[in-house]
Amino acid sequence: MRIPSLLVFIALVAFLAGPALSQGTSLSVSPLPDSSVSRDDVMVSISVNGPLAETLNLSRARLFLDGNEVTAQCLRSDGFLTYRPLRTPEPGTVQARLEFPNGVERTWAFEIVAPQVIESVNHSATNESLGEYEEFTVTMKAAPGYKARFLVGEDDKKPHPMVEESPGVYVGSYIVAPGDFYLGEPVIGELDLGQRVERKNADKPATLFGHLFRVVIFSPKSGTQTPNNFDIKGRTRPGSKVTFVPKLSFQATTRAPSTQGSGGDGSFETRADEEGYFTVNYGVPISLPNLSVVMSVFATTPKGERSVPVILRYHF
């Protein structure tokens, strides 16, 4: 029995407007409606099968993207149609429309997004705040070969440059200046891709508090093993007197000496230069098994301002 064309048309409209009908005909589109696809991987594909496949003949269908017909650039057969743009499209929403010769249409939309070339951004102030003259370091993993920088806070007017130390690993640093105040600010990595700049925030914000007055020790790092005689290098406020109060011990859990006295093993001092840098020598006459030293270190400015103490531990 011949099915009236009107009934076929109604069935097609119902099929294209909603789920597949009970007779099992299916028309599949990719990218899916309301989905997203990387601008480097854009390919529109459509397939049809089932009882209505002959009527839904894709070899005679027309494809439009944002109102522009791209049918001539498609590869097609009776049950399959595919389109890949000749040029990389710009990010944004794409309105797709498929037209069949009998006037039936299928419309949907999908999103083209820029590929994420920044994998991660991490920094050295994750677990604690950093005070004045301490080094704040940011590491970014991303596509290699680009110009990179980082910002502290959305309003940072002076991006800090980053160097690609190894392929795809960018590192930058910043010395916290006296008076800096960044309380829980986002740390933002930026990669200059030429036509656009990609940004990514670190998972955790940073707190840089330049009003925190304390001595910064560059080397040796606390907890390391040292020779019997070694230099301690650091930085604090310019012209300050830096006082070291040591205590020798054979136990790793020995508490640091009080900064109010000499510490039992004497104390020694040095003076920071006009930029705040200092170097002082310390040593013991003989190395014994399990011998270590714990020091309390503080600075005093020419105006009498005193820093919070820093604790150092060294093993001989």
ABEGO torsion letter per residue (X at the ends): XBBBAAAAAAAAAAAAABBBBAAGBBBBBOBBBGBBBBAAABBBBBBBBEAAAAABBAAABBBBBGGBBAAAABBBBAABBBBBBABBBBBEBBBBBBBBAAGBBBBBBBBBBBBBABABBBBAAAABBBBBGBBBBBBBBBBBGBBBBBBBEAABABBBBBBBABBGBBBBBBBBBBGBBBBGBBBBBBBBAGABBBBBBBABBBBBBAABBBBBBAOBBBGBBBBABBBBBBBBBBGBBBBBBBBBBABAABBBBBAABAGGAEBBBBBBBAAGBBBBBBBBABBBBGBBBBBBBBBBBAAGBBBBBBBBBBBX
